[in-house]
Amino acid sequence: MTDDDLRQRAHDLDVTVWVGKSGLDPVTDELRDQLDDRDLVKVKFLRAARGGTSTDELADDLADRASADLVETRGNTAVYH
C-alpha cells in the first residue's frame, strides 16, 4: 500500500488518541496497542501538549517512541501506520 493510499484512507478516520498536557508518555502505549488492532490511527495534539514544540516535532517523537510509521501530519493531527 502506498503512502497516497494510506493518506486517502486516513482522511475519513476519527481521532482516537489525544495528546494533552501530560505529553507523549501516557499515549505511547495506547498508540502501540491501537496499531496492533488496526492499520491506521489518527492522533490529535492539543494546544497544551504543544507548548513551544511544533506538531511535526511531537509527531516524529511519538512515532519513534511507539515504533510506528508517521504517514502524515496536517494541522495539529498526525496519522500513524
C-alpha positions in Angstrom: 0.0 0.0 0.0 1.4 3.4 -1.0 1.6 6.5 1.2 -1.1 8.1 -1.0 -3.4 5.1 -0.4 -2.8 5.5 3.4 -3.4 9.2 3.3 -6.6 8.7 1.4 -7.9 6.1 3.9 -6.8 8.3 6.8 -8.9 11.2 5.6 -12.2 9.7 7.0 -10.7 8.3 10.2 -11.8 9.7 13.5 -9.2 10.8 16.1 -8.8 8.0 18.7 -5.7 9.3 20.6 -5.4 12.8 22.1 -2.1 14.2 23.4 -2.6 16.7 26.1 -0.7 18.5 28.8 0.7 15.2 30.2 2.7 14.8 27.0 3.7 11.8 25.0 4.4 9.2 27.8 0.8 8.4 28.6 -0.2 7.9 25.0 2.8 5.9 23.6 1.5 2.5 24.8 -2.0 3.4 23.7 -0.9 4.2 20.2 1.1 1.0 20.1 -2.0 -1.0 21.3 -4.3 0.6 18.7 -1.9 0.0 15.9 -1.9 -3.7 16.9 -5.7 -3.7 16.3 -6.0 -1.5 13.2 -4.0 -0.3 10.3 -4.1 3.4 10.8 -4.5 5.6 13.9 -5.2 9.3 14.0 -3.7 11.4 16.8 -4.6 14.9 17.8 -2.1 17.1 19.5 -3.9 19.6 21.8 -2.5 23.1 22.4 -1.5 22.1 26.0 0.8 19.4 24.6 2.5 21.6 22.0 3.8 24.3 24.2 6.8 25.6 22.3 7.1 22.5 20.2 5.7 22.0 16.7 3.2 19.3 15.9 5.7 17.9 13.4 8.3 17.5 16.1 5.9 15.9 18.5 4.6 13.6 15.8 8.1 12.4 14.9 9.0 11.9 18.5 5.8 9.9 19.1 6.5 7.7 16.0 9.9 6.9 17.4 8.6 6.1 20.8 5.8 3.8 19.6 7.9 2.3 16.7 5.2 3.5 14.3 5.4 4.9 10.8 4.3 8.5 10.5 2.1 8.7 7.4 1.4 12.5 7.5 0.7 15.5 9.7 -1.9 18.0 8.9 -2.6 20.9 11.2 -2.4 19.5 14.8 -3.3 16.0 13.7 -1.0 13.1 12.8 -1.7 9.7 11.2 0.3 6.6 12.1 0.7 3.2 10.4 
